[in-house]
Amino acid sequence: MGIPVVEQERCTGCRECSSVCEPNAIEIVNEKAIIDYNRCYGDTEICRACIEICPQGAIFEMD
């Protein structure tokens, strides 16, 4: 299991990802999602909420 990564060029800043992020690890800055990896469950727990909800497909999992 990897960590979620935001492809900034595809991100529209819609806030869908931040609304489903349980540890509140995603902030929208200048209309782009930024992930705080110190808060993100990432590869320690099974959580793909932000990846699954992104309507632009801008968040993907990286090993």
PDB file with SEQRES, HELIX, SHEET and CRYST1 records, atoms N, CA, C and O in Angstrom:
SEQRES   1 A   63  MET GLY ILE PRO VAL VAL GLU GLN GLU ARG CYS THR GLY          
SEQRES   2 A   63  CYS ARG GLU CYS SER SER VAL CYS GLU PRO ASN ALA ILE          
SEQRES   3 A   63  GLU ILE VAL ASN GLU LYS ALA ILE ILE ASP TYR ASN ARG          
SEQRES   4 A   63  CYS TYR GLY ASP THR GLU ILE CYS ARG ALA CYS ILE GLU          
SEQRES   5 A   63  ILE CYS PRO GLN GLY ALA ILE PHE GLU MET ASP                  
HELIX    1 AA1 GLU A   16  VAL A   20  1                                   5    
HELIX    2 AA2 GLY A   42  THR A   44  5                                   3    
HELIX    3 AA3 ALA A   49  ILE A   53  1                                   5    
SHEET    1 AA1 2 ILE A   3  VAL A   6  0                                        
SHEET    2 AA1 2 ILE A  59  MET A  62 -1                                        
SHEET    1 AA2 2 ILE A  26  VAL A  29  0                                        
SHEET    2 AA2 2 LYS A  32  ILE A  35 -1                                        
CRYST1    1.000    1.000    1.000  90.00  90.00  90.00 P 1           1          
ATOM      1  N   MET A   1       0.846  -1.173   0.000  1.00  0.00           N  
ATOM      2  CA  MET A   1       0.000   0.000   0.000  1.00  0.00           C  
ATOM      3  C   MET A   1       0.889   1.233   0.000  1.00  0.00           C  
ATOM      4  O   MET A   1       1.864   1.304   0.747  1.00  0.00           O  
ATOM      5  N   GLY A   2       0.548   2.205  -0.843  1.00  0.00           N  
ATOM      6  CA  GLY A   2       1.346   3.414  -0.966  1.00  0.00           C  
ATOM      7  C   GLY A   2       0.685   4.624  -0.336  1.00  0.00           C  
ATOM      8  O   GLY A   2      -0.237   4.507   0.472  1.00  0.00           O  
ATOM      9  N   ILE A   3       1.175   5.783  -0.722  1.00  0.00           N  
ATOM     10  CA  ILE A   3       0.636   7.037  -0.195  1.00  0.00           C  
ATOM     11  C   ILE A   3      -0.117   7.772  -1.304  1.00  0.00           C  
ATOM     12  O   ILE A   3       0.205   7.611  -2.482  1.00  0.00           O  
ATOM     13  N   PRO A   4      -1.118   8.577  -0.937  1.00  0.00           N  
ATOM     14  CA  PRO A   4      -1.825   9.347  -1.958  1.00  0.00           C  
ATOM     15  C   PRO A   4      -0.984  10.547  -2.397  1.00  0.00           C  
ATOM     16  O   PRO A   4      -0.349  11.212  -1.579  1.00  0.00           O  
ATOM     17  N   VAL A   5      -0.994  10.805  -3.693  1.00  0.00           N  
ATOM     18  CA  VAL A   5      -0.241  11.918  -4.262  1.00  0.00           C  
ATOM     19  C   VAL A   5      -1.197  12.714  -5.147  1.00  0.00           C  
ATOM     20  O   VAL A   5      -1.988  12.134  -5.891  1.00  0.00           O  
ATOM     21  N   VAL A   6      -1.123  14.032  -5.067  1.00  0.00           N  
ATOM     22  CA  VAL A   6      -1.983  14.898  -5.871  1.00  0.00           C  
ATOM     23  C   VAL A   6      -1.239  15.339  -7.124  1.00  0.00           C  
ATOM     24  O   VAL A   6      -0.144  15.896  -7.043  1.00  0.00           O  
ATOM     25  N   GLU A   7      -1.838  15.085  -8.275  1.00  0.00           N  
ATOM     26  CA  GLU A   7      -1.302  15.591  -9.536  1.00  0.00           C  
ATOM     27  C   GLU A   7      -1.835  17.019  -9.672  1.00  0.00           C  
ATOM     28  O   GLU A   7      -2.977  17.226 -10.083  1.00  0.00           O  
ATOM     29  N   GLN A   8      -1.015  17.982  -9.331  1.00  0.00           N  
ATOM     30  CA  GLN A   8      -1.440  19.375  -9.221  1.00  0.00           C  
ATOM     31  C   GLN A   8      -2.069  19.933 -10.498  1.00  0.00           C  
ATOM     32  O   GLN A   8      -2.973  20.765 -10.421  1.00  0.00           O  
ATOM     33  N   GLU A   9      -1.615  19.499 -11.652  1.00  0.00           N  
ATOM     34  CA  GLU A   9      -2.145  20.003 -12.915  1.00  0.00           C  
ATOM     35  C   GLU A   9      -3.612  19.618 -13.105  1.00  0.00           C  
ATOM     36  O   GLU A   9      -4.362  20.337 -13.766  1.00  0.00           O  
ATOM     37  N   ARG A  10      -4.019  18.495 -12.532  1.00  0.00           N  
ATOM     38  CA  ARG A  10      -5.397  18.015 -12.690  1.00  0.00           C  
ATOM     39  C   ARG A  10      -6.317  18.478 -11.570  1.00  0.00           C  
ATOM     40  O   ARG A  10      -7.537  18.467 -11.734  1.00  0.00           O  
ATOM     41  N   CYS A  11      -5.761  18.879 -10.448  1.00  0.00           N  
ATOM     42  CA  CYS A  11      -6.552  19.281  -9.284  1.00  0.00           C  
ATOM     43  C   CYS A  11      -7.255  20.610  -9.561  1.00  0.00           C  
ATOM     44  O   CYS A  11      -6.633  21.573 -10.008  1.00  0.00           O  
ATOM     45  N   THR A  12      -8.568  20.647  -9.288  1.00  0.00           N  
ATOM     46  CA  THR A  12      -9.349  21.873  -9.490  1.00  0.00           C  
ATOM     47  C   THR A  12      -9.674  22.574  -8.176  1.00  0.00           C  
ATOM     48  O   THR A  12     -10.304  23.631  -8.179  1.00  0.00           O  
ATOM     49  N   GLY A  13      -9.251  22.001  -7.057  1.00  0.00           N  
ATOM     50  CA  GLY A  13      -9.527  22.605  -5.757  1.00  0.00           C  
ATOM     51  C   GLY A  13     -10.977  22.488  -5.331  1.00  0.00           C  
ATOM     52  O   GLY A  13     -11.479  23.350  -4.609  1.00  0.00           O  
ATOM     53  N   CYS A  14     -11.656  21.444  -5.764  1.00  0.00           N  
ATOM     54  CA  CYS A  14     -13.091  21.279  -5.493  1.00  0.00           C  
ATOM     55  C   CYS A  14     -13.408  20.951  -4.032  1.00  0.00           C  
ATOM     56  O   CYS A  14     -14.553  21.087  -3.602  1.00  0.00           O  
ATOM     57  N   ARG A  15     -12.421  20.529  -3.284  1.00  0.00           N  
ATOM     58  CA  ARG A  15     -12.541  20.213  -1.848  1.00  0.00           C  
ATOM     59  C   ARG A  15     -13.228  18.881  -1.540  1.00  0.00           C  
ATOM     60  O   ARG A  15     -13.491  18.585  -0.375  1.00  0.00           O  
ATOM     61  N   GLU A  16     -13.516  18.089  -2.541  1.00  0.00           N  
ATOM     62  CA  GLU A  16     -14.127  16.776  -2.291  1.00  0.00           C  
ATOM     63  C   GLU A  16     -13.206  15.919  -1.432  1.00  0.00           C  
ATOM     64  O   GLU A  16     -13.664  15.265  -0.495  1.00  0.00           O  
ATOM     65  N   CYS A  17     -11.926  15.916  -1.740  1.00  0.00           N  
ATOM     66  CA  CYS A  17     -10.967  15.088  -1.003  1.00  0.00           C  
ATOM     67  C   CYS A  17     -10.854  15.529   0.453  1.00  0.00           C  
ATOM     68  O   CYS A  17     -10.828  14.698   1.361  1.00  0.00           O  
ATOM     69  N   SER A  18     -10.786  16.831   0.667  1.00  0.00           N  
ATOM     70  CA  SER A  18     -10.643  17.316   2.045  1.00  0.00           C  
ATOM     71  C   SER A  18     -11.895  17.045   2.869  1.00  0.00           C  
ATOM     72  O   SER A  18     -11.818  16.909   4.090  1.00  0.00           O  
ATOM     73  N   SER A  19     -13.043  16.967   2.211  1.00  0.00           N  
ATOM     74  CA  SER A  19     -14.286  16.717   2.944  1.00  0.00           C  
ATOM     75  C   SER A  19     -14.399  15.282   3.444  1.00  0.00           C  
ATOM     76  O   SER A  19     -15.131  15.022   4.399  1.00  0.00           O  
ATOM     77  N   VAL A  20     -13.689  14.344   2.817  1.00  0.00           N  
ATOM     78  CA  VAL A  20     -13.759  12.939   3.243  1.00  0.00           C  
ATOM     79  C   VAL A  20     -12.520  12.472   4.000  1.00  0.00           C  
ATOM     80  O   VAL A  20     -12.461  11.324   4.440  1.00  0.00           O  
ATOM     81  N   CYS A  21     -11.540  13.339   4.154  1.00  0.00           N  
ATOM     82  CA  CYS A  21     -10.289  12.956   4.814  1.00  0.00           C  
ATOM     83  C   CYS A  21     -10.485  12.912   6.327  1.00  0.00           C  
ATOM     84  O   CYS A  21     -10.590  13.950   6.980  1.00  0.00           O  
ATOM     85  N   GLU A  22     -10.531  11.706   6.871  1.00  0.00           N  
ATOM     86  CA  GLU A  22     -10.771  11.516   8.304  1.00  0.00           C  
ATOM     87  C   GLU A  22      -9.724  12.182   9.199  1.00  0.00           C  
ATOM     88  O   GLU A  22     -10.096  12.805  10.193  1.00  0.00           O  
ATOM     89  N   PRO A  23      -8.424  12.074   8.884  1.00  0.00           N  
ATOM     90  CA  PRO A  23      -7.433  12.725   9.756  1.00  0.00           C  
ATOM     91  C   PRO A  23      -7.214  14.211   9.431  1.00  0.00           C  
ATOM     92  O   PRO A  23      -6.307  14.840   9.977  1.00  0.00           O  
ATOM     93  N   ASN A  24      -8.054  14.772   8.536  1.00  0.00           N  
ATOM     94  CA  ASN A  24      -7.925  16.186   8.142  1.00  0.00           C  
ATOM     95  C   ASN A  24      -6.522  16.516   7.646  1.00  0.00           C  
ATOM     96  O   ASN A  24      -5.921  17.512   8.049  1.00  0.00           O  
ATOM     97  N   ALA A  25      -6.018  15.664   6.770  1.00  0.00           N  
ATOM     98  CA  ALA A  25      -4.656  15.824   6.266  1.00  0.00           C  
ATOM     99  C   ALA A  25      -4.587  16.596   4.954  1.00  0.00           C  
ATOM    100  O   ALA A  25      -3.497  16.849   4.442  1.00  0.00           O  
ATOM    101  N   ILE A  26      -5.746  16.975   4.402  1.00  0.00           N  
ATOM    102  CA  ILE A  26      -5.749  17.663   3.113  1.00  0.00           C  
ATOM    103  C   ILE A  26      -6.254  19.088   3.286  1.00  0.00           C  
ATOM    104  O   ILE A  26      -7.319  19.331   3.852  1.00  0.00           O  
ATOM    105  N   GLU A  27      -5.459  20.017   2.783  1.00  0.00           N  
ATOM    106  CA  GLU A  27      -5.811  21.433   2.827  1.00  0.00           C  
ATOM    107  C   GLU A  27      -5.801  21.954   1.391  1.00  0.00           C  
ATOM    108  O   GLU A  27      -4.984  21.525   0.576  1.00  0.00           O  
ATOM    109  N   ILE A  28      -6.697  22.869   1.090  1.00  0.00           N  
ATOM    110  CA  ILE A  28      -6.714  23.480  -0.233  1.00  0.00           C  
ATOM    111  C   ILE A  28      -5.963  24.804  -0.139  1.00  0.00           C  
ATOM    112  O   ILE A  28      -6.349  25.699   0.613  1.00  0.00           O  
ATOM    113  N   VAL A  29      -4.889  24.914  -0.909  1.00  0.00           N  
ATOM    114  CA  VAL A  29      -4.050  26.113  -0.923  1.00  0.00           C  
ATOM    115  C   VAL A  29      -3.928  26.584  -2.369  1.00  0.00           C  
ATOM    116  O   VAL A  29      -3.508  25.823  -3.241  1.00  0.00           O  
ATOM    117  N   ASN A  30      -4.292  27.824  -2.618  1.00  0.00           N  
ATOM    118  CA  ASN A  30      -4.248  28.369  -3.982  1.00  0.00           C  
ATOM    119  C   ASN A  30      -4.987  27.475  -4.969  1.00  0.00           C  
ATOM    120  O   ASN A  30      -4.507  27.214  -6.073  1.00  0.00           O  
ATOM    121  N   GLU A  31      -6.170  27.008  -4.550  1.00  0.00           N  
ATOM    122  CA  GLU A  31      -7.042  26.181  -5.402  1.00  0.00           C  
ATOM    123  C   GLU A  31      -6.460  24.806  -5.730  1.00  0.00           C  
ATOM    124  O   GLU A  31      -6.847  24.196  -6.727  1.00  0.00           O  
ATOM    125  N   LYS A  32      -5.537  24.313  -4.905  1.00  0.00           N  
ATOM    126  CA  LYS A  32      -4.946  22.988  -5.113  1.00  0.00           C  
ATOM    127  C   LYS A  32      -4.905  22.233  -3.795  1.00  0.00           C  
ATOM    128  O   LYS A  32      -4.691  22.827  -2.739  1.00  0.00           O  
ATOM    129  N   ALA A  33      -5.111  20.919  -3.857  1.00  0.00           N  
ATOM    130  CA  ALA A  33      -5.060  20.076  -2.663  1.00  0.00           C  
ATOM    131  C   ALA A  33      -3.609  19.821  -2.271  1.00  0.00           C  
ATOM    132  O   ALA A  33      -2.769  19.489  -3.109  1.00  0.00           O  
ATOM    133  N   ILE A  34      -3.337  19.981  -0.988  1.00  0.00           N  
ATOM    134  CA  ILE A  34      -2.013  19.714  -0.428  1.00  0.00           C  
ATOM    135  C   ILE A  34      -2.201  18.700   0.694  1.00  0.00           C  
ATOM    136  O   ILE A  34      -3.032  18.901   1.580  1.00  0.00           O  
ATOM    137  N   ILE A  35      -1.435  17.616   0.662  1.00  0.00           N  
ATOM    138  CA  ILE A  35      -1.554  16.563   1.669  1.00  0.00           C  
ATOM    139  C   ILE A  35      -0.454  16.715   2.712  1.00  0.00           C  
ATOM    140  O   ILE A  35       0.727  16.817   2.379  1.00  0.00           O  
ATOM    141  N   ASP A  36      -0.857  16.729   3.965  1.00  0.00           N  
ATOM    142  CA  ASP A  36       0.085  16.756   5.089  1.00  0.00           C  
ATOM    143  C   ASP A  36       0.364  15.299   5.454  1.00  0.00           C  
ATOM    144  O   ASP A  36      -0.458  14.651   6.104  1.00  0.00           O  
ATOM    145  N   TYR A  37       1.510  14.790   5.041  1.00  0.00           N  
ATOM    146  CA  TYR A  37       1.822  13.373   5.243  1.00  0.00           C  
ATOM    147  C   TYR A  37       2.078  13.017   6.702  1.00  0.00           C  
ATOM    148  O   TYR A  37       2.093  11.836   7.047  1.00  0.00           O  
ATOM    149  N   ASN A  38       2.276  13.993   7.554  1.00  0.00           N  
ATOM    150  CA  ASN A  38       2.402  13.714   8.982  1.00  0.00           C  
ATOM    151  C   ASN A  38       1.051  13.349   9.588  1.00  0.00           C  
ATOM    152  O   ASN A  38       0.991  12.699  10.632  1.00  0.00           O  
ATOM    153  N   ARG A  39      -0.025  13.762   8.941  1.00  0.00           N  
ATOM    154  CA  ARG A  39      -1.371  13.473   9.434  1.00  0.00           C  
ATOM    155  C   ARG A  39      -2.057  12.362   8.634  1.00  0.00           C  
ATOM    156  O   ARG A  39      -2.919  11.659   9.161  1.00  0.00           O  
ATOM    157  N   CYS A  40      -1.680  12.207   7.382  1.00  0.00           N  
ATOM    158  CA  CYS A  40      -2.320  11.235   6.490  1.00  0.00           C  
ATOM    159  C   CYS A  40      -2.056   9.809   6.964  1.00  0.00           C  
ATOM    160  O   CYS A  40      -0.950   9.473   7.388  1.00  0.00           O  
ATOM    161  N   TYR A  41      -3.092   8.982   6.883  1.00  0.00           N  
ATOM    162  CA  TYR A  41      -2.924   7.573   7.239  1.00  0.00           C  
ATOM    163  C   TYR A  41      -1.946   6.909   6.284  1.00  0.00           C  
ATOM    164  O   TYR A  41      -1.172   6.039   6.684  1.00  0.00           O  
ATOM    165  N   GLY A  42      -1.984   7.318   5.028  1.00  0.00           N  
ATOM    166  CA  GLY A  42      -1.050   6.817   4.028  1.00  0.00           C  
ATOM    167  C   GLY A  42      -0.935   5.313   4.011  1.00  0.00           C  
ATOM    168  O   GLY A  42      -1.935   4.606   3.891  1.00  0.00           O  
ATOM    169  N   ASP A  43       0.287   4.821   4.131  1.00  0.00           N  
ATOM    170  CA  ASP A  43       0.508   3.380   4.036  1.00  0.00           C  
ATOM    171  C   ASP A  43       0.413   2.666   5.376  1.00  0.00           C  
ATOM    172  O   ASP A  43       0.711   1.473   5.446  1.00  0.00           O  
ATOM    173  N   THR A  44       0.007   3.355   6.446  1.00  0.00           N  
ATOM    174  CA  THR A  44      -0.116   2.684   7.738  1.00  0.00           C  
ATOM    175  C   THR A  44      -1.504   2.099   7.951  1.00  0.00           C  
ATOM    176  O   THR A  44      -1.669   1.173   8.745  1.00  0.00           O  
ATOM    177  N   GLU A  45      -2.489   2.618   7.262  1.00  0.00           N  
ATOM    178  CA  GLU A  45      -3.853   2.107   7.367  1.00  0.00           C  
ATOM    179  C   GLU A  45      -4.464   2.073   5.978  1.00  0.00           C  
ATOM    180  O   GLU A  45      -3.993   2.746   5.062  1.00  0.00           O  
ATOM    181  N   ILE A  46      -5.500   1.296   5.836  1.00  0.00           N  
ATOM    182  CA  ILE A  46      -6.177   1.220   4.550  1.00  0.00           C  
ATOM    183  C   ILE A  46      -7.155   2.383   4.447  1.00  0.00           C  
ATOM    184  O   ILE A  46      -8.213   2.368   5.078  1.00  0.00           O  
ATOM    185  N   CYS A  47      -6.811   3.365   3.672  1.00  0.00           N  
ATOM    186  CA  CYS A  47      -7.672   4.520   3.441  1.00  0.00           C  
ATOM    187  C   CYS A  47      -7.413   5.014   2.029  1.00  0.00           C  
ATOM    188  O   CYS A  47      -6.300   5.421   1.694  1.00  0.00           O  
ATOM    189  N   ARG A  48      -8.432   4.974   1.223  1.00  0.00           N  
ATOM    190  CA  ARG A  48      -8.320   5.468  -0.142  1.00  0.00           C  
ATOM    191  C   ARG A  48      -9.431   6.472  -0.426  1.00  0.00           C  
ATOM    192  O   ARG A  48      -9.782   6.706  -1.583  1.00  0.00           O  
ATOM    193  N   ALA A  49      -9.977   7.060   0.622  1.00  0.00           N  
ATOM    194  CA  ALA A  49     -11.134   7.940   0.477  1.00  0.00           C  
ATOM    195  C   ALA A  49     -10.876   9.081  -0.505  1.00  0.00           C  
ATOM    196  O   ALA A  49     -11.703   9.346  -1.377  1.00  0.00           O  
ATOM    197  N   CYS A  50      -9.752   9.748  -0.371  1.00  0.00           N  
ATOM    198  CA  CYS A  50      -9.465  10.889  -1.251  1.00  0.00           C  
ATOM    199  C   CYS A  50      -9.262  10.441  -2.697  1.00  0.00           C  
ATOM    200  O   CYS A  50      -9.684  11.123  -3.631  1.00  0.00           O  
ATOM    201  N   ILE A  51      -8.618   9.300  -2.871  1.00  0.00           N  
ATOM    202  CA  ILE A  51      -8.375   8.772  -4.215  1.00  0.00           C  
ATOM    203  C   ILE A  51      -9.693   8.411  -4.879  1.00  0.00           C  
ATOM    204  O   ILE A  51      -9.918   8.724  -6.047  1.00  0.00           O  
ATOM    205  N   GLU A  52     -10.556   7.753  -4.128  1.00  0.00           N  
ATOM    206  CA  GLU A  52     -11.826   7.284  -4.676  1.00  0.00           C  
ATOM    207  C   GLU A  52     -12.805   8.408  -4.972  1.00  0.00           C  
ATOM    208  O   GLU A  52     -13.597   8.291  -5.907  1.00  0.00           O  
ATOM    209  N   ILE A  53     -12.777   9.490  -4.208  1.00  0.00           N  
ATOM    210  CA  ILE A  53     -13.774  10.549  -4.393  1.00  0.00           C  
ATOM    211  C   ILE A  53     -13.372  11.615  -5.407  1.00  0.00           C  
ATOM    212  O   ILE A  53     -14.236  12.345  -5.893  1.00  0.00           O  
ATOM    213  N   CYS A  54     -12.114  11.725  -5.733  1.00  0.00           N  
ATOM    214  CA  CYS A  54     -11.654  12.805  -6.617  1.00  0.00           C  
ATOM    215  C   CYS A  54     -12.305  12.714  -8.001  1.00  0.00           C  
ATOM    216  O   CYS A  54     -12.055  11.757  -8.733  1.00  0.00           O  
ATOM    217  N   PRO A  55     -13.139  13.700  -8.371  1.00  0.00           N  
ATOM    218  CA  PRO A  55     -13.829  13.647  -9.659  1.00  0.00           C  
ATOM    219  C   PRO A  55     -12.897  13.876 -10.851  1.00  0.00           C  
ATOM    220  O   PRO A  55     -13.250  13.543 -11.982  1.00  0.00           O  
ATOM    221  N   GLN A  56     -11.722  14.435 -10.608  1.00  0.00           N  
ATOM    222  CA  GLN A  56     -10.768  14.701 -11.681  1.00  0.00           C  
ATOM    223  C   GLN A  56      -9.734  13.589 -11.843  1.00  0.00           C  
ATOM    224  O   GLN A  56      -8.954  13.597 -12.796  1.00  0.00           O  
ATOM    225  N   GLY A  57      -9.728  12.632 -10.913  1.00  0.00           N  
ATOM    226  CA  GLY A  57      -8.708  11.590 -10.946  1.00  0.00           C  
ATOM    227  C   GLY A  57      -7.325  12.162 -10.680  1.00  0.00           C  
ATOM    228  O   GLY A  57      -6.322  11.648 -11.174  1.00  0.00           O  
ATOM    229  N   ALA A  58      -7.283  13.244  -9.885  1.00  0.00           N  
ATOM    230  CA  ALA A  58      -6.019  13.940  -9.638  1.00  0.00           C  
ATOM    231  C   ALA A  58      -5.210  13.344  -8.494  1.00  0.00           C  
ATOM    232  O   ALA A  58      -4.052  13.710  -8.295  1.00  0.00           O  
ATOM    233  N   ILE A  59      -5.817  12.422  -7.738  1.00  0.00           N  
ATOM    234  CA  ILE A  59      -5.098  11.814  -6.615  1.00  0.00           C  
ATOM    235  C   ILE A  59      -4.884  10.339  -6.928  1.00  0.00           C  
ATOM    236  O   ILE A  59      -5.829   9.615  -7.243  1.00  0.00           O  
ATOM    237  N   PHE A  60      -3.651   9.912  -6.837  1.00  0.00           N  
ATOM    238  CA  PHE A  60      -3.326   8.519  -7.125  1.00  0.00           C  
ATOM    239  C   PHE A  60      -2.425   7.973  -6.033  1.00  0.00           C  
ATOM    240  O   PHE A  60      -1.875   8.724  -5.226  1.00  0.00           O  
ATOM    241  N   GLU A  61      -2.283   6.670  -6.018  1.00  0.00           N  
ATOM    242  CA  GLU A  61      -1.461   6.005  -5.008  1.00  0.00           C  
ATOM    243  C   GLU A  61      -0.065   5.751  -5.554  1.00  0.00           C  
ATOM    244  O   GLU A  61       0.099   5.215  -6.650  1.00  0.00           O  
ATOM    245  N   MET A  62       0.943   6.143  -4.774  1.00  0.00           N  
ATOM    246  CA  MET A  62       2.332   5.924  -5.166  1.00  0.00           C  
ATOM    247  C   MET A  62       3.016   5.072  -4.106  1.00  0.00           C  
ATOM    248  O   MET A  62       2.869   5.316  -2.908  1.00  0.00           O  
ATOM    249  N   ASP A  63       3.760   4.077  -4.556  1.00  0.00           N  
ATOM    250  CA  ASP A  63       4.485   3.201  -3.626  1.00  0.00           C  
ATOM    251  C   ASP A  63       5.713   3.875  -3.077  1.00  0.00           C  
ATOM    252  O   ASP A  63       6.439   3.281  -2.280  1.00  0.00           O  
TER     253      ASP A  63                                                      
END                                                                             
